[in-house]
């Protein structure tokens, strides 16, 4: 890997040591000042301000209008905030960027578009008519629990309406996929194919694959692509980039379980060409770590725009038992830790959360400067499991947006006794656990404001309050903002460079149309970004 100068050294000087005319003239002049704004910094040293100065992509100073304007030179650009609120750029700590990009180019089979297996089949039939024979028909968003039949579609459903195309239908959760018979053949899946590590091939009574695959996105990633898909991906990336910037997301952590050297190179090309503008931390898939290590990568490799993060491990209960097993999980996590990487373990079910926390607690201390291990999702977390998580020392990256978007489904399908302990953000905070927020997009829309609204109110999109225990699962708006900014930087190990508006940090900021600390909680979901900046450069402007 080619050496690059580190963007994290030698920040620009902040203020002269002794005030005075000579030292003021020697001070570095800002490229940009933003004035007349309500600045919410998430920096405890200075929680609020009116103005910010930026030089060479970093924040030079934070203060009142007059002081910041005095720093300006002849060539300094000024942006008038016009009373809008300036926030640190959002950090989505768990997202699947290329899946989000792909979905912009695929057939939408979410429940509001296709409420039954028959409706899905009809949409696939119509879509396939415009796809050349022999190419993939790709679809996303079905939800077996929301379908009239309350089951997964299978290969027989898809074979009937698409005999000349390979069909891939992805579940809205991202954890299940349905292939038709041609798709299974293309992927090399037969009755003799063993279940891959971390995956399950559903089979009928004769042992034949039904077409329903669980936790197999990494397995499929190199088996179901073609040239047309790769070409359309360019358009999808552009659409996803615009969407994220429009929400004020300036950094993201890609949690693809199949992320490896090839995915790194793809991200590098897209970033270098300007097609991806938010900063990317790529988690390494546990099965791809050796390839990355052999290529000279270590934790934190890269630069401010693309860096290597935690090792992603999938831990599920799809088959009714831990997959991988506890011993396999221990071996995978130990290997990553010994290589100097913290792990990020996907776990939803309470048994999986407890197992992940137990294994993390057994790992040897990480090298200095490496952030803690992480539990991704931590969806079911009753008090006895929460205590295991607390004792493990792990950070948690969770998704309050799931309550907003999936609340009605959870009410119908999750045991009533467990509902108060789904995504219990406030309980995590009360236990002293560092929690950060991610969207898991494209599972749900990546809009941070719906997640912040849900974290503060525990309400879903129907404005119904989801069950909670003594209100302890809610958090303040200020805490929710922190979890989408500074906490996101802390859990990936970049808090010295981003996550708050403070001198020396990267100038990743957003102007929004309302101050979230002043509006009513019901209005939080409607806050809109007006301008998004990455490194002090305006990369998106709204109406």
WONOR-V113128 format. One record per backbone hydrogen bond with DSSP energy under -1.0 kcal/mol. CO is the residue of the C=O (numbers start at 1). NH is the residue of the N-H. Records with the same first field share a line. If there is no record, write none. Layout:
CO=NH ; NH
This chain:
20=24
21=25
22=26
23=27
31=77
32=54
33=79
34=52
35=81
36=83
38=86
39=49
41=501
43=46
47=41
49=39
50=37
51=63
52=34
53=60 ; 61
54=31 ; 32
55=58
57=507
58=55
59=504
61=53
63=50 ; 51
64=68
65=69
66=70
69=72
73=76
77=33
79=35
81=84
84=38
85=512
86=40
87=510
90=250 ; 251
92=253
94=440
95=255
96=100
97=101
98=102
99=103
102=105
103=106
107=140
110=113 ; 114
115=148
116=120
117=121
118=122
119=123
120=124
121=125
122=126
123=127
124=128
127=130
128=131
132=135
137=168
138=107
139=170
140=109
142=172
143=146
147=150
154=158
155=159
156=160
158=162
164=134
166=137
167=180
168=139
169=178
170=141 ; 142
171=174
175=215
176=171
177=213
178=169
180=184
181=185
182=186
183=187
184=189
185=188
190=193
196=199
200=214
202=210
204=207
208=204
210=155
211=179
212=202
213=177
214=200
216=220
217=221
220=223 ; 224
226=230
227=231
228=232
229=233
232=236
233=237
234=238
235=239
236=240
237=241
238=242
239=243
240=244
241=245
242=246
244=249
245=248
248=90
250=279
251=92
252=281
253=95
254=283
256=259
259=285
260=264
261=265
262=266
263=267
264=268
265=269
266=270
267=271
268=272
269=273
270=275 ; 276
271=274
279=252
280=307
281=254
282=309
284=312
285=288
288=292
289=293
290=294
291=295
292=297
293=296
298=301
301=308
305=280
306=303
307=282
308=300
310=284
311=344
312=286
313=346
316=323
317=320
323=316
325=329
326=330
327=331
328=332
329=333
330=334
331=335
332=336
333=337
334=338
335=339
336=341
337=340
342=311
343=374
344=313
345=376
346=315
347=378
348=380
349=353
350=354
351=355
352=356
353=357
354=358
355=359
356=360
357=361
360=363
367=370
373=395
374=345
375=397
376=347 ; 378
379=423
382=386
383=387
385=389
386=390
387=391
388=392
390=393
395=375
396=436
397=377
398=438
399=402
400=404
401=405
402=406
403=407
404=461
406=410
407=411
408=412
409=413
410=414
415=418 ; 419
418=421
419=422
421=381
423=425
424=428
425=429
426=430
427=431
428=433
429=432
434=396
436=398
437=93
440=443
441=96
448=452
449=453
450=454
451=455
452=456
453=457
454=458
455=475
458=466
460=463
464=460
469=472
471=474
473=426
476=480
477=481
478=482
479=483
480=484
482=485 ; 487
483=437
484=91
485=489
486=490
487=491
489=494
494=497 ; 498
497=506
500=502
502=505
505=59
506=508
507=536
508=89
509=533
510=87
511=530 ; 531
512=85
515=518 ; 519
520=523
523=526
524=527
528=513
530=542
531=511
532=539 ; 540
533=509
534=537
537=534
540=532
